[in-house]
């Protein structure tokens, strides 16, 4: 029997009473690859994230991690399985230093028993070194994380997840609130995380951000999968067309052209 991917989903569905949030979604995630999950608002991306993060449990279907079927009953279960999720809000304290945000309660300590204290020099060095691996040169890890750019804060979160043993890194719309330059910084960090051997799940509604860094693409629409494609099997134009609805997009473009023509005539 062929070995499964690091993480594999088979026919995952989630129902809230009569409401279908996800239905029959399947994909696989390999170490050292980026799996992009694309869809507009209401496509089911948030439900997809919450199931993998252990916040919600699937109603149907199976999740396999390291070739074993698993059910994540809590976020702790997912973390213990090596799945780390970086949400849009990043779970950071803006007024706290970079190194404190890097550890957030898991700082290295000195001493024994009740006589323990934070080993600040060690914590600062680890944070600086791990950030350097991501291509970020933080001269002073004492500076408040709120003084960093949006792209740099995302980089702190990505480096933190990798340091604490994540095997699968889920990024929830990491470029949605960023400009072009900062989005480029984050996309570069995604590639670097992949090159370090992490399995990255990149949640986004932007195919122009997904396609350059993605190895596999899962397209969601109203809770259903429109397909899971390897990069060799789909072009960026095809990806955009599928996500936008193809015929619906052409109809909208025609309506816009007619409306613009009408305005010019008047």
C-alpha positions, 0 to 999 in steps of 0.5 A: 500500500502506498504511503499517504501524504503527511496530511490527507483529507478525504471527503470532509464535510461539516454540517450545522443543522441544515446548513452545509458549511463544507461537503465532500472536500478532499486534498493532500498536503506534503512536507516541503510543499505549499497547498493553496486553498482558494475561495471567495467569502463564504466558500468554506475556507474558515470552516476548513481551517477550524477543522484542521486546527481542532476548533471544530470537528468534521461531521463526515470524512477522515483526516490522516496525519502521518499515515494514521487516521486522527480526530482533533477534538481541540486546538491542543490536539492539533498542536500536539500533532504538529499543526500550527495555525497563524490567524489573521490577527496573529495573536500578538501583543503590539506593545510587547517586545519581539522576543516576548511575542516570539515565545508568549509564555514558553520562554526558556528559563534558568534555575530549578523548581520554584526558583526559575526565571526567564533566561532573557539573553537566551530568549532574545538570541533564539528569537533573533536567530530564528528570524534570521533564518526567515531572512529578517534581520531584527537588530533589537528584539526588545523593540515592540512588535507593533513597530514592525511592518505587517509583513515582518509581524507575519514573519515573526508568527511563521518563524515562531511556529517553525521553532516550536515544532510545527510540521504543518503550518496553516496561514489564514489570509496572511496577505489580505491586509498588506500592500504589494511590497509587504505581500511580497515579503510574506510570500517569500517567507512562505517559500522559505518555510516550504524550503525548510521542509514544512508543509504549508497550507496557504489560505487566500482569495487571491490567485495572483498570490497563490500561484507563484508559491503554490504546489497544489491548489484546492478551490472551494465554492460555497462549501464544495470543492471545485477540484484539487490540482497539482501546479502542472495541471492548471494555469494561473488563468484557469485557476482564476477562471475556476475561482471566479466562476468562469461563465458567471465572470464572462457574463459580468464582464459583458454586462459591465461593457454594456453599461460602460457603452451606455454611459458613453452614449449618454 
